[in-house]
Amino acid sequence: MSRQILLVALMVLGVALLAGLTSLLVWQPGVFAAESHAGAGAMLDPQVLSWAYLAAALSTGLASLGAAYAVASVGAAAVGALAEKPELFGRVIILVGLAEGIAIYGLIVSVLILNKL
């Protein structure tokens, strides 16, 4: 039983790490672009841009890690509760949805960071 939990935890962490790296790679080409981005007519320092893109990627990646852990914990408890009382489905699905909302909050933060550029 503990080996299964460890395997599921490693798979969830792997997927969250992959999501974080993917978001970093999606925004990376803008960091090293030859032309600089102009926000409201001002030239931005490339180092500032690289930190902003890194912050956006980290907010998405770490929020995905937190959401993965929360969904794994709540989902396991939800399946156990549903096995005993199937009428709790409506309440349980709300709790799993709230845990998944953590990833959406991280995505919103990264969008807000990118809109400031």
Biopython code that builds the backbone (N, CA, C, O; Angstrom):
import numpy as np
from Bio.PDB.StructureBuilder import StructureBuilder

atoms = [
    (1, "MET", "N", (0.823, -1.195, 0.000)),
    (1, "MET", "CA", (0.000, 0.000, 0.000)),
    (1, "MET", "C", (0.868, 1.260, 0.000)),
    (1, "MET", "O", (0.591, 2.199, -0.747)),
    (2, "SER", "N", (1.913, 1.289, 0.828)),
    (2, "SER", "CA", (2.755, 2.478, 0.883)),
    (2, "SER", "C", (3.569, 2.643, -0.400)),
    (2, "SER", "O", (3.896, 3.765, -0.785)),
    (3, "ARG", "N", (3.901, 1.526, -1.067)),
    (3, "ARG", "CA", (4.613, 1.634, -2.336)),
    (3, "ARG", "C", (3.711, 2.252, -3.405)),
    (3, "ARG", "O", (4.182, 3.009, -4.254)),
    (4, "GLN", "N", (2.427, 1.934, -3.364)),
    (4, "GLN", "CA", (1.497, 2.516, -4.318)),
    (4, "GLN", "C", (1.342, 4.012, -4.081)),
    (4, "GLN", "O", (1.293, 4.792, -5.032)),
    (5, "ILE", "N", (1.266, 4.410, -2.827)),
    (5, "ILE", "CA", (1.142, 5.830, -2.512)),
    (5, "ILE", "C", (2.394, 6.574, -2.956)),
    (5, "ILE", "O", (2.305, 7.672, -3.507)),
    (6, "LEU", "N", (3.556, 5.983, -2.717)),
    (6, "LEU", "CA", (4.804, 6.602, -3.142)),
    (6, "LEU", "C", (4.879, 6.712, -4.658)),
    (6, "LEU", "O", (5.341, 7.725, -5.184)),
    (7, "LEU", "N", (4.434, 5.692, -5.359)),
    (7, "LEU", "CA", (4.440, 5.721, -6.818)),
    (7, "LEU", "C", (3.501, 6.792, -7.355)),
    (7, "LEU", "O", (3.854, 7.515, -8.287)),
    (8, "VAL", "N", (2.313, 6.899, -6.777)),
    (8, "VAL", "CA", (1.361, 7.927, -7.212)),
    (8, "VAL", "C", (1.909, 9.311, -6.905)),
    (8, "VAL", "O", (1.778, 10.224, -7.721)),
    (9, "ALA", "N", (2.522, 9.477, -5.738)),
    (9, "ALA", "CA", (3.093, 10.778, -5.389)),
    (9, "ALA", "C", (4.214, 11.159, -6.352)),
    (9, "ALA", "O", (4.311, 12.316, -6.760)),
    (10, "LEU", "N", (5.057, 10.204, -6.714)),
    (10, "LEU", "CA", (6.127, 10.484, -7.666)),
    (10, "LEU", "C", (5.581, 10.821, -9.049)),
    (10, "LEU", "O", (6.121, 11.688, -9.737)),
    (11, "MET", "N", (4.523, 10.148, -9.455)),
    (11, "MET", "CA", (3.918, 10.452, -10.752)),
    (11, "MET", "C", (3.304, 11.854, -10.744)),
    (11, "MET", "O", (3.437, 12.592, -11.720)),
    (12, "VAL", "N", (2.635, 12.224, -9.654)),
    (12, "VAL", "CA", (2.034, 13.555, -9.561)),
    (12, "VAL", "C", (3.119, 14.622, -9.567)),
    (12, "VAL", "O", (2.980, 15.642, -10.242)),
    (13, "LEU", "N", (4.200, 14.398, -8.823)),
    (13, "LEU", "CA", (5.289, 15.360, -8.819)),
    (13, "LEU", "C", (5.956, 15.458, -10.192)),
    (13, "LEU", "O", (6.359, 16.542, -10.613)),
    (14, "GLY", "N", (6.071, 14.341, -10.879)),
    (14, "GLY", "CA", (6.645, 14.364, -12.214)),
    (14, "GLY", "C", (5.799, 15.152, -13.197)),
    (14, "GLY", "O", (6.326, 15.915, -14.007)),
    (15, "VAL", "N", (4.507, 14.971, -13.128)),
    (15, "VAL", "CA", (3.608, 15.716, -14.017)),
    (15, "VAL", "C", (3.647, 17.202, -13.691)),
    (15, "VAL", "O", (3.654, 18.037, -14.595)),
    (16, "ALA", "N", (3.672, 17.539, -12.398)),
    (16, "ALA", "CA", (3.732, 18.949, -12.025)),
    (16, "ALA", "C", (5.060, 19.569, -12.446)),
    (16, "ALA", "O", (5.091, 20.714, -12.897)),
    (17, "LEU", "N", (6.138, 18.840, -12.306)),
    (17, "LEU", "CA", (7.438, 19.341, -12.743)),
    (17, "LEU", "C", (7.463, 19.525, -14.255)),
    (17, "LEU", "O", (8.017, 20.501, -14.761)),
    (18, "LEU", "N", (6.870, 18.595, -14.962)),
    (18, "LEU", "CA", (6.783, 18.716, -16.415)),
    (18, "LEU", "C", (5.950, 19.932, -16.812)),
    (18, "LEU", "O", (6.285, 20.628, -17.770)),
    (19, "ALA", "N", (4.876, 20.188, -16.084)),
    (19, "ALA", "CA", (4.056, 21.368, -16.374)),
    (19, "ALA", "C", (4.834, 22.651, -16.122)),
    (19, "ALA", "O", (4.733, 23.603, -16.895)),
    (20, "GLY", "N", (5.601, 22.679, -15.052)),
    (20, "GLY", "CA", (6.404, 23.865, -14.768)),
    (20, "GLY", "C", (7.487, 24.092, -15.807)),
    (20, "GLY", "O", (7.700, 25.221, -16.247)),
    (21, "LEU", "N", (8.167, 23.032, -16.199)),
    (21, "LEU", "CA", (9.203, 23.173, -17.221)),
    (21, "LEU", "C", (8.615, 23.556, -18.569)),
    (21, "LEU", "O", (9.213, 24.329, -19.318)),
    (22, "THR", "N", (7.452, 23.018, -18.874)),
    (22, "THR", "CA", (6.796, 23.369, -20.134)),
    (22, "THR", "C", (6.426, 24.839, -20.158)),
    (22, "THR", "O", (6.616, 25.514, -21.170)),
    (23, "SER", "N", (5.895, 25.344, -19.043)),
    (23, "SER", "CA", (5.542, 26.762, -19.012)),
    (23, "SER", "C", (6.786, 27.633, -19.099)),
    (23, "SER", "O", (6.741, 28.715, -19.684)),
    (24, "LEU", "N", (7.895, 27.178, -18.527)),
    (24, "LEU", "CA", (9.139, 27.930, -18.653)),
    (24, "LEU", "C", (9.622, 27.944, -20.094)),
    (24, "LEU", "O", (10.083, 28.977, -20.582)),
    (25, "LEU", "N", (9.523, 26.813, -20.782)),
    (25, "LEU", "CA", (9.963, 26.747, -22.169)),
    (25, "LEU", "C", (9.052, 27.531, -23.104)),
    (25, "LEU", "O", (9.500, 28.030, -24.136)),
    (26, "VAL", "N", (7.778, 27.642, -22.748)),
    (26, "VAL", "CA", (6.860, 28.406, -23.587)),
    (26, "VAL", "C", (7.218, 29.883, -23.552)),
    (26, "VAL", "O", (7.155, 30.572, -24.570)),
    (27, "TRP", "N", (7.598, 30.372, -22.354)),
    (27, "TRP", "CA", (7.885, 31.798, -22.231)),
    (27, "TRP", "C", (9.361, 32.120, -22.418)),
    (27, "TRP", "O", (9.717, 33.298, -22.439)),
    (28, "GLN", "N", (10.224, 31.139, -22.551)),
    (28, "GLN", "CA", (11.651, 31.384, -22.661)),
    (28, "GLN", "C", (12.057, 32.137, -23.927)),
    (28, "GLN", "O", (12.932, 32.998, -23.831)),
    (29, "PRO", "N", (11.489, 31.879, -25.102)),
    (29, "PRO", "CA", (11.959, 32.593, -26.297)),
    (29, "PRO", "C", (11.844, 34.104, -26.182)),
    (29, "PRO", "O", (12.650, 34.823, -26.773)),
    (30, "GLY", "N", (10.871, 34.602, -25.443)),
    (30, "GLY", "CA", (10.757, 36.046, -25.268)),
    (30, "GLY", "C", (11.844, 36.621, -24.395)),
    (30, "GLY", "O", (12.136, 37.814, -24.483)),
    (31, "VAL", "N", (12.454, 35.804, -23.553)),
    (31, "VAL", "CA", (13.501, 36.292, -22.658)),
    (31, "VAL", "C", (14.765, 36.603, -23.440)),
    (31, "VAL", "O", (15.409, 37.623, -23.197)),
    (32, "PHE", "N", (15.122, 35.743, -24.367)),
    (32, "PHE", "CA", (16.370, 35.887, -25.086)),
    (32, "PHE", "C", (16.188, 36.487, -26.477)),
    (32, "PHE", "O", (17.076, 36.359, -27.320)),
    (33, "ALA", "N", (15.077, 37.126, -26.726)),
    (33, "ALA", "CA", (14.830, 37.711, -28.040)),
    (33, "ALA", "C", (15.754, 38.909, -28.247)),
    (33, "ALA", "O", (16.104, 39.609, -27.296)),
    (34, "ALA", "N", (16.141, 39.133, -29.496)),
    (34, "ALA", "CA", (17.053, 40.235, -29.798)),
    (34, "ALA", "C", (16.344, 41.578, -29.635)),
    (34, "ALA", "O", (16.937, 42.542, -29.150)),
    (35, "GLU", "N", (15.093, 41.638, -30.035)),
    (35, "GLU", "CA", (14.369, 42.899, -29.901)),
    (35, "GLU", "C", (13.809, 42.992, -28.489)),
    (35, "GLU", "O", (13.413, 41.987, -27.900)),
    (36, "SER", "N", (13.779, 44.178, -27.965)),
    (36, "SER", "CA", (13.270, 44.357, -26.607)),
    (36, "SER", "C", (11.791, 44.719, -26.674)),
    (36, "SER", "O", (11.321, 45.324, -27.637)),
    (37, "HIS", "N", (11.091, 44.341, -25.651)),
    (37, "HIS", "CA", (9.665, 44.640, -25.581)),
    (37, "HIS", "C", (9.488, 46.067, -25.085)),
    (37, "HIS", "O", (10.214, 46.522, -24.201)),
    (38, "ALA", "N", (8.531, 46.758, -25.652)),
    (38, "ALA", "CA", (8.250, 48.115, -25.210)),
    (38, "ALA", "C", (6.905, 48.129, -24.509)),
    (38, "ALA", "O", (5.881, 47.813, -25.114)),
    (39, "GLY", "N", (6.903, 48.485, -23.259)),
    (39, "GLY", "CA", (5.669, 48.586, -22.497)),
    (39, "GLY", "C", (5.407, 50.046, -22.200)),
    (39, "GLY", "O", (6.164, 50.664, -21.451)),
    (40, "ALA", "N", (4.369, 50.606, -22.758)),
    (40, "ALA", "CA", (3.983, 52.008, -22.592)),
    (40, "ALA", "C", (5.093, 52.953, -23.068)),
    (40, "ALA", "O", (5.305, 54.017, -22.488)),
    (41, "GLY", "N", (5.785, 52.556, -24.113)),
    (41, "GLY", "CA", (6.799, 53.418, -24.702)),
    (41, "GLY", "C", (8.155, 53.346, -24.017)),
    (41, "GLY", "O", (9.087, 54.021, -24.456)),
    (42, "ALA", "N", (8.299, 52.570, -22.979)),
    (42, "ALA", "CA", (9.575, 52.491, -22.259)),
    (42, "ALA", "C", (10.299, 51.209, -22.649)),
    (42, "ALA", "O", (9.675, 50.172, -22.875)),
    (43, "MET", "N", (11.621, 51.295, -22.723)),
    (43, "MET", "CA", (12.428, 50.123, -23.026)),
    (43, "MET", "C", (12.713, 49.391, -21.719)),
    (43, "MET", "O", (13.114, 50.004, -20.730)),
    (44, "LEU", "N", (12.506, 48.091, -21.721)),
    (44, "LEU", "CA", (12.742, 47.306, -20.520)),
    (44, "LEU", "C", (14.098, 46.623, -20.603)),
    (44, "LEU", "O", (14.543, 46.209, -21.673)),
    (45, "ASP", "N", (14.737, 46.516, -19.459)),
    (45, "ASP", "CA", (16.024, 45.835, -19.358)),
    (45, "ASP", "C", (15.820, 44.344, -19.594)),
    (45, "ASP", "O", (14.880, 43.771, -19.044)),
    (46, "PRO", "N", (16.664, 43.695, -20.390)),
    (46, "PRO", "CA", (16.505, 42.248, -20.631)),
    (46, "PRO", "C", (16.591, 41.413, -19.357)),
    (46, "PRO", "O", (15.967, 40.355, -19.266)),
    (47, "GLN", "N", (17.359, 41.879, -18.373)),
    (47, "GLN", "CA", (17.448, 41.138, -17.116)),
    (47, "GLN", "C", (16.121, 41.211, -16.358)),
    (47, "GLN", "O", (15.714, 40.239, -15.723)),
    (48, "VAL", "N", (15.460, 42.344, -16.422)),
    (48, "VAL", "CA", (14.148, 42.476, -15.787)),
    (48, "VAL", "C", (13.147, 41.540, -16.468)),
    (48, "VAL", "O", (12.334, 40.890, -15.811)),
    (49, "LEU", "N", (13.225, 41.490, -17.792)),
    (49, "LEU", "CA", (12.339, 40.586, -18.525)),
    (49, "LEU", "C", (12.583, 39.130, -18.151)),
    (49, "LEU", "O", (11.638, 38.358, -17.986)),
    (50, "SER", "N", (13.851, 38.760, -18.019)),
    (50, "SER", "CA", (14.139, 37.363, -17.685)),
    (50, "SER", "C", (13.614, 37.018, -16.301)),
    (50, "SER", "O", (13.098, 35.918, -16.102)),
    (51, "TRP", "N", (13.732, 37.930, -15.336)),
    (51, "TRP", "CA", (13.190, 37.661, -13.999)),
    (51, "TRP", "C", (11.667, 37.607, -14.018)),
    (51, "TRP", "O", (11.062, 36.814, -13.296)),
    (52, "ALA", "N", (11.054, 38.440, -14.832)),
    (52, "ALA", "CA", (9.592, 38.434, -14.913)),
    (52, "ALA", "C", (9.090, 37.131, -15.522)),
    (52, "ALA", "O", (8.122, 36.545, -15.037)),
    (53, "TYR", "N", (9.747, 36.680, -16.583)),
    (53, "TYR", "CA", (9.344, 35.414, -17.188)),
    (53, "TYR", "C", (9.602, 34.241, -16.254)),
    (53, "TYR", "O", (8.814, 33.297, -16.211)),
    (54, "LEU", "N", (10.689, 34.291, -15.513)),
    (54, "LEU", "CA", (10.979, 33.240, -14.544)),
    (54, "LEU", "C", (9.933, 33.240, -13.432)),
    (54, "LEU", "O", (9.487, 32.175, -13.004)),
    (55, "ALA", "N", (9.539, 34.420, -12.961)),
    (55, "ALA", "CA", (8.519, 34.501, -11.915)),
    (55, "ALA", "C", (7.181, 33.970, -12.409)),
    (55, "ALA", "O", (6.472, 33.288, -11.669)),
    (56, "ALA", "N", (6.833, 34.277, -13.650)),
    (56, "ALA", "CA", (5.583, 33.784, -14.207)),
    (56, "ALA", "C", (5.603, 32.266, -14.339)),
    (56, "ALA", "O", (4.617, 31.597, -14.030)),
    (57, "ALA", "N", (6.718, 31.731, -14.796)),
    (57, "ALA", "CA", (6.827, 30.281, -14.936)),
    (57, "ALA", "C", (6.810, 29.586, -13.584)),
    (57, "ALA", "O", (6.186, 28.536, -13.433)),
    (58, "LEU", "N", (7.487, 30.162, -12.603)),
    (58, "LEU", "CA", (7.498, 29.564, -11.274)),
    (58, "LEU", "C", (6.123, 29.616, -10.611)),
    (58, "LEU", "O", (5.732, 28.678, -9.917)),
    (59, "SER", "N", (5.391, 30.706, -10.824)),
    (59, "SER", "CA", (4.065, 30.776, -10.214)),
    (59, "SER", "C", (3.142, 29.711, -10.796)),
    (59, "SER", "O", (2.353, 29.109, -10.067)),
    (60, "THR", "N", (3.232, 29.475, -12.090)),
    (60, "THR", "CA", (2.416, 28.421, -12.694)),
    (60, "THR", "C", (2.890, 27.035, -12.253)),
    (60, "THR", "O", (2.078, 26.179, -11.903)),
    (61, "GLY", "N", (4.197, 26.821, -12.270)),
    (61, "GLY", "CA", (4.734, 25.506, -11.922)),
    (61, "GLY", "C", (4.507, 25.137, -10.467)),
    (61, "GLY", "O", (4.086, 24.019, -10.168)),
    (62, "LEU", "N", (4.784, 26.068, -9.558)),
    (62, "LEU", "CA", (4.613, 25.756, -8.137)),
    (62, "LEU", "C", (3.141, 25.633, -7.755)),
    (62, "LEU", "O", (2.784, 24.822, -6.901)),
    (63, "ALA", "N", (2.290, 26.438, -8.387)),
    (63, "ALA", "CA", (0.858, 26.288, -8.124)),
    (63, "ALA", "C", (0.361, 24.942, -8.637)),
    (63, "ALA", "O", (-0.519, 24.333, -8.029)),
    (64, "SER", "N", (0.917, 24.476, -9.750)),
    (64, "SER", "CA", (0.547, 23.153, -10.257)),
    (64, "SER", "C", (1.006, 22.057, -9.309)),
    (64, "SER", "O", (0.295, 21.071, -9.113)),
    (65, "LEU", "N", (2.189, 22.217, -8.717)),
    (65, "LEU", "CA", (2.656, 21.256, -7.720)),
    (65, "LEU", "C", (1.729, 21.219, -6.513)),
    (65, "LEU", "O", (1.361, 20.148, -6.031)),
    (66, "GLY", "N", (1.357, 22.397, -6.033)),
    (66, "GLY", "CA", (0.446, 22.460, -4.883)),
    (66, "GLY", "C", (-0.916, 21.867, -5.202)),
    (66, "GLY", "O", (-1.499, 21.159, -4.381)),
    (67, "ALA", "N", (-1.421, 22.154, -6.392)),
    (67, "ALA", "CA", (-2.712, 21.602, -6.790)),
    (67, "ALA", "C", (-2.648, 20.094, -6.943)),
    (67, "ALA", "O", (-3.589, 19.387, -6.582)),
    (68, "ALA", "N", (-1.541, 19.604, -7.476)),
    (68, "ALA", "CA", (-1.392, 18.156, -7.633)),
    (68, "ALA", "C", (-1.387, 17.460, -6.279)),
    (68, "ALA", "O", (-2.017, 16.417, -6.106)),
    (69, "TYR", "N", (-0.676, 18.038, -5.330)),
    (69, "TYR", "CA", (-0.645, 17.452, -3.990)),
    (69, "TYR", "C", (-2.021, 17.514, -3.334)),
    (69, "TYR", "O", (-2.454, 16.551, -2.701)),
    (70, "ALA", "N", (-2.708, 18.650, -3.486)),
    (70, "ALA", "CA", (-4.025, 18.798, -2.878)),
    (70, "ALA", "C", (-5.044, 17.846, -3.494)),
    (70, "ALA", "O", (-5.834, 17.229, -2.779)),
    (71, "VAL", "N", (-5.027, 17.726, -4.808)),
    (71, "VAL", "CA", (-5.972, 16.822, -5.477)),
    (71, "VAL", "C", (-5.671, 15.376, -5.106)),
    (71, "VAL", "O", (-6.592, 14.575, -4.942)),
    (72, "ALA", "N", (-4.386, 15.033, -4.972)),
    (72, "ALA", "CA", (-4.040, 13.662, -4.575)),
    (72, "ALA", "C", (-4.545, 13.363, -3.170)),
    (72, "ALA", "O", (-5.089, 12.287, -2.922)),
    (73, "SER", "N", (-4.370, 14.302, -2.256)),
    (73, "SER", "CA", (-4.817, 14.085, -0.882)),
    (73, "SER", "C", (-6.341, 14.054, -0.787)),
    (73, "SER", "O", (-6.920, 13.136, -0.206)),
    (74, "VAL", "N", (-6.976, 15.063, -1.363)),
    (74, "VAL", "CA", (-8.438, 15.153, -1.290)),
    (74, "VAL", "C", (-9.081, 14.037, -2.099)),
    (74, "VAL", "O", (-10.102, 13.482, -1.690)),
    (75, "GLY", "N", (-8.492, 13.703, -3.244)),
    (75, "GLY", "CA", (-9.061, 12.646, -4.078)),
    (75, "GLY", "C", (-9.029, 11.290, -3.407)),
    (75, "GLY", "O", (-9.981, 10.517, -3.513)),
    (76, "ALA", "N", (-7.937, 10.997, -2.714)),
    (76, "ALA", "CA", (-7.859, 9.721, -2.007)),
    (76, "ALA", "C", (-8.893, 9.649, -0.889)),
    (76, "ALA", "O", (-9.538, 8.619, -0.695)),
    (77, "ALA", "N", (-9.046, 10.740, -0.160)),
    (77, "ALA", "CA", (-10.048, 10.764, 0.903)),
    (77, "ALA", "C", (-11.466, 10.727, 0.326)),
    (77, "ALA", "O", (-12.373, 10.144, 0.920)),
    (78, "ALA", "N", (-11.641, 11.348, -0.827)),
    (78, "ALA", "CA", (-12.957, 11.370, -1.454)),
    (78, "ALA", "C", (-13.384, 9.984, -1.913)),
    (78, "ALA", "O", (-14.541, 9.597, -1.752)),
    (79, "VAL", "N", (-12.447, 9.241, -2.484)),
    (79, "VAL", "CA", (-12.775, 7.881, -2.925)),
    (79, "VAL", "C", (-13.130, 7.014, -1.732)),
    (79, "VAL", "O", (-14.045, 6.195, -1.810)),
    (80, "GLY", "N", (-12.413, 7.187, -0.624)),
    (80, "GLY", "CA", (-12.738, 6.436, 0.586)),
    (80, "GLY", "C", (-14.105, 6.804, 1.138)),
    (80, "GLY", "O", (-14.853, 5.934, 1.584)),
    (81, "ALA", "N", (-14.432, 8.084, 1.109)),
    (81, "ALA", "CA", (-15.744, 8.516, 1.608)),
    (81, "ALA", "C", (-16.856, 8.031, 0.699)),
    (81, "ALA", "O", (-17.918, 7.632, 1.176)),
    (82, "LEU", "N", (-16.623, 8.061, -0.618)),
    (82, "LEU", "CA", (-17.652, 7.612, -1.556)),
    (82, "LEU", "C", (-17.869, 6.106, -1.491)),
    (82, "LEU", "O", (-18.959, 5.619, -1.792)),
    (83, "ALA", "N", (-16.847, 5.380, -1.105)),
    (83, "ALA", "CA", (-17.002, 3.930, -0.974)),
    (83, "ALA", "C", (-17.961, 3.587, 0.161)),
    (83, "ALA", "O", (-18.680, 2.590, 0.101)),
    (84, "GLU", "N", (-17.962, 4.426, 1.197)),
    (84, "GLU", "CA", (-18.840, 4.178, 2.335)),
    (84, "GLU", "C", (-20.208, 4.825, 2.170)),
    (84, "GLU", "O", (-21.227, 4.231, 2.523)),
    (85, "LYS", "N", (-20.231, 6.059, 1.625)),
    (85, "LYS", "CA", (-21.489, 6.795, 1.451)),
    (85, "LYS", "C", (-21.542, 7.402, 0.052)),
    (85, "LYS", "O", (-21.030, 8.502, -0.154)),
    (86, "PRO", "N", (-22.140, 6.723, -0.898)),
    (86, "PRO", "CA", (-22.189, 7.261, -2.271)),
    (86, "PRO", "C", (-22.992, 8.556, -2.401)),
    (86, "PRO", "O", (-22.822, 9.275, -3.386)),
    (87, "GLU", "N", (-23.844, 8.867, -1.456)),
    (87, "GLU", "CA", (-24.650, 10.095, -1.552)),
    (87, "GLU", "C", (-23.826, 11.356, -1.287)),
    (87, "GLU", "O", (-24.351, 12.461, -1.428)),
    (88, "LEU", "N", (-22.562, 11.227, -0.910)),
    (88, "LEU", "CA", (-21.694, 12.380, -0.675)),
    (88, "LEU", "C", (-21.012, 12.880, -1.941)),
    (88, "LEU", "O", (-20.125, 13.730, -1.865)),
    (89, "PHE", "N", (-21.406, 12.374, -3.093)),
    (89, "PHE", "CA", (-20.712, 12.705, -4.343)),
    (89, "PHE", "C", (-20.696, 14.209, -4.607)),
    (89, "PHE", "O", (-19.661, 14.749, -4.997)),
    (90, "GLY", "N", (-21.799, 14.883, -4.407)),
    (90, "GLY", "CA", (-21.871, 16.326, -4.685)),
    (90, "GLY", "C", (-20.917, 17.126, -3.821)),
    (90, "GLY", "O", (-20.263, 18.049, -4.308)),
    (91, "ARG", "N", (-20.832, 16.786, -2.558)),
    (91, "ARG", "CA", (-19.938, 17.503, -1.650)),
    (91, "ARG", "C", (-18.477, 17.209, -1.967)),
    (91, "ARG", "O", (-17.624, 18.094, -1.894)),
    (92, "VAL", "N", (-18.204, 15.971, -2.315)),
    (92, "VAL", "CA", (-16.826, 15.568, -2.572)),
    (92, "VAL", "C", (-16.298, 16.205, -3.838)),
    (92, "VAL", "O", (-15.140, 16.621, -3.880)),
    (93, "ILE", "N", (-17.124, 16.291, -4.880)),
    (93, "ILE", "CA", (-16.659, 16.863, -6.138)),
    (93, "ILE", "C", (-16.371, 18.351, -5.982)),
    (93, "ILE", "O", (-15.511, 18.887, -6.680)),
    (94, "ILE", "N", (-17.074, 19.023, -5.080)),
    (94, "ILE", "CA", (-16.794, 20.431, -4.801)),
    (94, "ILE", "C", (-15.426, 20.576, -4.142)),
    (94, "ILE", "O", (-14.669, 21.486, -4.479)),
    (95, "LEU", "N", (-15.106, 19.693, -3.213)),
    (95, "LEU", "CA", (-13.809, 19.755, -2.546)),
    (95, "LEU", "C", (-12.653, 19.490, -3.517)),
    (95, "LEU", "O", (-11.611, 20.142, -3.443)),
    (96, "VAL", "N", (-12.841, 18.545, -4.412)),
    (96, "VAL", "CA", (-11.796, 18.276, -5.409)),
    (96, "VAL", "C", (-11.656, 19.470, -6.356)),
    (96, "VAL", "O", (-10.546, 19.814, -6.761)),
    (97, "GLY", "N", (-12.762, 20.093, -6.703)),
    (97, "GLY", "CA", (-12.709, 21.285, -7.559)),
    (97, "GLY", "C", (-12.015, 22.453, -6.881)),
    (97, "GLY", "O", (-11.289, 23.204, -7.533)),
    (98, "LEU", "N", (-12.225, 22.618, -5.590)),
    (98, "LEU", "CA", (-11.530, 23.679, -4.857)),
    (98, "LEU", "C", (-10.025, 23.429, -4.823)),
    (98, "LEU", "O", (-9.231, 24.365, -4.923)),
    (99, "ALA", "N", (-9.644, 22.181, -4.685)),
    (99, "ALA", "CA", (-8.217, 21.858, -4.698)),
    (99, "ALA", "C", (-7.616, 22.127, -6.074)),
    (99, "ALA", "O", (-6.467, 22.559, -6.170)),
    (100, "GLU", "N", (-8.363, 21.883, -7.119)),
    (100, "GLU", "CA", (-7.876, 22.133, -8.476)),
    (100, "GLU", "C", (-7.785, 23.627, -8.763)),
    (100, "GLU", "O", (-7.012, 24.046, -9.624)),
    (101, "GLY", "N", (-8.563, 24.424, -8.054)),
    (101, "GLY", "CA", (-8.534, 25.872, -8.245)),
    (101, "GLY", "C", (-7.200, 26.503, -7.907)),
    (101, "GLY", "O", (-6.912, 27.607, -8.368)),
    (102, "ILE", "N", (-6.379, 25.832, -7.116)),
    (102, "ILE", "CA", (-5.067, 26.363, -6.762)),
    (102, "ILE", "C", (-4.220, 26.557, -8.021)),
    (102, "ILE", "O", (-3.503, 27.551, -8.133)),
    (103, "ALA", "N", (-4.293, 25.636, -8.950)),
    (103, "ALA", "CA", (-3.530, 25.766, -10.194)),
    (103, "ALA", "C", (-4.029, 26.951, -11.017)),
    (103, "ALA", "O", (-3.237, 27.638, -11.662)),
    (104, "ILE", "N", (-5.312, 27.185, -10.995)),
    (104, "ILE", "CA", (-5.867, 28.319, -11.738)),
    (104, "ILE", "C", (-5.394, 29.635, -11.129)),
    (104, "ILE", "O", (-5.140, 30.593, -11.859)),
    (105, "TYR", "N", (-5.272, 29.697, -9.799)),
    (105, "TYR", "CA", (-4.760, 30.907, -9.160)),
    (105, "TYR", "C", (-3.324, 31.187, -9.595)),
    (105, "TYR", "O", (-2.968, 32.339, -9.845)),
    (106, "GLY", "N", (-2.507, 30.160, -9.686)),
    (106, "GLY", "CA", (-1.135, 30.349, -10.148)),
    (106, "GLY", "C", (-1.081, 30.825, -11.586)),
    (106, "GLY", "O", (-0.244, 31.656, -11.938)),
    (107, "LEU", "N", (-1.965, 30.304, -12.417)),
    (107, "LEU", "CA", (-2.023, 30.747, -13.809)),
    (107, "LEU", "C", (-2.458, 32.206, -13.897)),
    (107, "LEU", "O", (-1.933, 32.957, -14.719)),
    (108, "ILE", "N", (-3.404, 32.614, -13.065)),
    (108, "ILE", "CA", (-3.854, 34.008, -13.057)),
    (108, "ILE", "C", (-2.715, 34.928, -12.630)),
    (108, "ILE", "O", (-2.537, 36.001, -13.206)),
    (109, "VAL", "N", (-1.942, 34.517, -11.626)),
    (109, "VAL", "CA", (-0.810, 35.327, -11.177)),
    (109, "VAL", "C", (0.210, 35.475, -12.304)),
    (109, "VAL", "O", (0.745, 36.563, -12.516)),
    (110, "SER", "N", (0.481, 34.393, -13.023)),
    (110, "SER", "CA", (1.452, 34.493, -14.115)),
    (110, "SER", "C", (0.930, 35.383, -15.243)),
    (110, "SER", "O", (1.712, 36.106, -15.860)),
    (111, "VAL", "N", (-0.350, 35.348, -15.520)),
    (111, "VAL", "CA", (-0.916, 36.241, -16.535)),
    (111, "VAL", "C", (-0.809, 37.689, -16.085)),
    (111, "VAL", "O", (-0.508, 38.568, -16.893)),
    (112, "LEU", "N", (-1.052, 37.949, -14.801)),
    (112, "LEU", "CA", (-0.930, 39.321, -14.294)),
    (112, "LEU", "C", (0.515, 39.797, -14.379)),
    (112, "LEU", "O", (0.757, 40.960, -14.701)),
    (113, "ILE", "N", (1.480, 38.926, -14.098)),
    (113, "ILE", "CA", (2.883, 39.310, -14.216)),
    (113, "ILE", "C", (3.220, 39.627, -15.666)),
    (113, "ILE", "O", (3.893, 40.618, -15.947)),
    (114, "LEU", "N", (2.755, 38.791, -16.584)),
    (114, "LEU", "CA", (3.074, 39.017, -17.996)),
    (114, "LEU", "C", (2.377, 40.247, -18.555)),
    (114, "LEU", "O", (2.889, 40.871, -19.485)),
    (115, "ASN", "N", (1.224, 40.608, -18.013)),
    (115, "ASN", "CA", (0.538, 41.816, -18.480)),
    (115, "ASN", "C", (1.230, 43.086, -18.032)),
    (115, "ASN", "O", (1.031, 44.142, -18.633)),
    (116, "LYS", "N", (2.036, 43.005, -16.990)),
    (116, "LYS", "CA", (2.767, 44.188, -16.521)),
    (116, "LYS", "C", (3.944, 44.521, -17.429)),
    (116, "LYS", "O", (4.479, 45.628, -17.355)),
    (117, "LEU", "N", (4.353, 43.599, -18.274)),
    (117, "LEU", "CA", (5.504, 43.859, -19.156)),
    (117, "LEU", "C", (5.095, 44.713, -20.275)),
    (117, "LEU", "O", (5.915, 45.047, -21.129)),
]
sb = StructureBuilder()
sb.init_structure("model")
sb.init_model(0)
sb.init_chain("A")
sb.init_seg("    ")
for serial, (resi, resn, name, xyz) in enumerate(atoms, 1):
    if name == "N":
        sb.init_residue(resn, " ", resi, " ")
    sb.init_atom(name, np.array(xyz, "f"), 0.0, 1.0, " ", f" {name:<3s}", serial, name[0])
structure = sb.get_structure()
